[in-house]
Amino acid sequence: MNDEDMFEAFRQGNQEAFAALYTRCRPRLRRFLESLGARGEDLEDVTQEAFLKAHANAARFDRAKASFRTWLFLVARHLWIDFCRRRNRAFVSLSGSAEEEPLSAAAAEHQAEVREEVHSLWECVGKLPSRYRSVMELELQTFSPAEIAMTLEVAIPTVNTWRHRARQSLRECLEACGVHGV
């Protein structure tokens, strides 16, 4: 069952469907909020608040306008921006660091090379302007250009332009770091 069907089941009274949605969507939502700068308790608070708001505003969800995931991420983005305003903090995106998952490379030398390339990639992503980082982060989470546009509240051609510029900047940065063939 996809997210929209699960949310519809919840709207019709199936509380277990919402619990399943929470379990399915929570990790991605947390990664998205982390990319916006949320950390620690603030991250957990905004994640919980986004799900609570989705729960409370279930009747307002319009499947014709957006996927459930896009709607949830948009809710979370607005909550994070409001949170930053209340705390008088700058709204930022992606700290430039990432937890690397263990690689399954057979050779230690190859593994070290791959780790260095991943490190260079995250350094370069961290140097991108926030709007370009946001587009790349959402794209990596398999958002379509239309979903990215809705989440960031910009036009699709803007998303395409930012995506093109982000990729070009990443290529240049990676080449400067000695990573070629990207």
C-alpha positions, 0 to 999 in steps of 0.5 A: 500500500502506498503512502496516499492509500495509507493516509486515506485509510487513516482518514477513514479511521484506521489508526494503525495506518497512520502508525505505519506511515509514521514508521515508514516516513519518519527516517526520510523526514528526519534526514530532510530536516537535518539537511535544513539544519535541525539537530538533537532535540530540535530535530525530534521536536519538529519531526514529531510536530510535523506528524502531529500536524499531519494527523490533526489536519488530515482533512486538508490533505488534497491528493490531487495537489500533492503526494502525501510525502510532499505535503508532509515535507512541506509541513515540516519545512514550514515548521522548521522555518517557524521554529528558527524564527521563534529562536531567532536563528538563521535558517540553514541547510545541510551541515556539510557532514554525513554519516557514511555507511560501511562500504562493502569494498573488498580491498581496503585501499579501494574502500579508503578511496571511496571514502575520500570521494564521499568526503569530498562530495559532502564537502562540495555539497556543503559549499553549495548555496542553500537553495541548490543544496535543498534541491540536490537533497530532495532529488537524492530522496527521489523527489520529482522536480514537481515535488521539489518545486512544491516543497520549496515553493518555487516554480518547476523551471526554477528547480531545473535551473537550480539543479543544473547549477548545483550539478555544475558547481559540484562537478567543478568542486569535485574536479578541484578536489581531484575527483574526476569522471563525475 
